[in-house]
């Protein structure tokens, strides 16, 4: 779409994780919140930067097996949607997301 355009985003977000824990140890959840996104861009030898407020969203599933107290495994997709001023004349909406798998253990 934007040939030769290279964007490097970084974000700081504050989000709520809302879910329900079932007796089986499964906990589906959604994340909703706000983020502040900084974007550095390069194209054709020119560079620039922009910052914007964004919307943080995601959904996932956590499993905490009853036989191993304190252990939890989580898989989720989370993303930030934000608008970037590309060249002073047009603004485009981008979404930068991540899919992750993680484990935690509470002592």
C-alpha positions in Angstrom: 0.0 0.0 0.0 2.8 2.5 1.0 5.8 1.2 -0.9 9.0 1.9 0.8 7.4 3.1 4.0 8.9 1.8 7.2 7.1 2.5 10.5 8.5 1.7 14.0 5.8 2.0 16.6 6.2 1.9 20.4 3.3 2.0 22.9 2.5 2.5 26.5 -1.0 1.3 27.5 -3.3 1.0 30.5 -5.9 -1.7 30.1 -8.4 -3.7 32.1 -8.5 -7.5 31.9 -12.1 -8.7 32.2 -12.9 -12.4 32.4 -14.7 -15.1 34.1 -13.1 -18.2 35.8 -15.0 -21.4 35.4 -14.7 -24.4 37.8 -12.7 -26.3 35.2 -9.9 -23.8 35.5 -10.6 -22.1 32.2 -10.9 -18.3 32.1 -11.8 -16.5 28.9 -11.0 -12.8 29.0 -11.0 -9.6 27.0 -8.7 -6.6 27.4 -9.8 -3.1 26.8 -8.0 0.2 27.4 -6.2 3.2 26.1 -2.6 3.6 24.8 -0.2 6.3 23.8 1.6 5.3 20.6 4.8 6.9 19.2 5.6 6.1 15.6 8.9 6.8 13.8 8.7 6.5 10.0 11.1 6.5 7.1 10.5 6.6 3.4 12.7 7.6 0.4 15.4 9.1 2.6 13.0 11.2 4.7 12.1 10.5 8.3 9.5 11.8 10.7 7.7 10.9 13.9 4.2 11.2 15.2 2.4 10.3 18.4 -1.2 9.5 19.0 -3.7 8.1 21.5 -4.9 4.7 20.6 -7.3 2.0 21.6 -6.0 -1.2 23.2 -8.1 -4.4 22.7 -7.6 -8.1 22.9 -9.0 -11.5 23.8 -7.6 -14.7 25.2 -7.9 -17.8 27.3 -6.2 -18.7 30.5 -6.0 -22.2 32.0 -5.2 -22.8 35.7 -5.2 -26.6 36.3 -6.5 -27.5 39.7 -3.9 -30.3 40.2 -0.9 -27.8 40.1 -1.9 -24.9 42.4 -0.3 -21.6 41.3 0.3 -22.5 37.7 -1.5 -20.7 34.8 -1.1 -20.9 31.1 -2.4 -18.1 28.8 -2.8 -17.6 25.1 -4.0 -14.2 23.8 -4.1 -11.7 21.0 -3.7 -8.0 21.9 -3.4 -5.0 19.6 -3.3 -1.2 19.6 -5.3 0.7 16.9 -4.2 4.3 16.2 -4.2 7.0 13.5 -0.9 8.3 12.0 -0.4 11.5 10.1 1.7 10.2 7.2 2.6 13.3 5.2 0.7 16.2 6.7 -2.1 15.8 4.1 -3.5 12.4 5.0 -4.1 10.3 8.1 -4.4 6.5 8.1 -5.5 4.1 10.8 -3.1 1.2 11.8 -3.4 -1.7 14.1 -0.3 -3.3 15.6 -0.9 -6.6 17.4 0.7 -9.5 19.0 -0.2 -13.1 19.6 1.4 -14.7 22.7 1.6 -17.8 24.8 2.8 -17.5 28.4 2.9 -19.3 31.7 3.0 -18.0 35.2 3.5 -19.6 38.6 2.5 -17.9 41.9 4.5 -19.0 44.9 
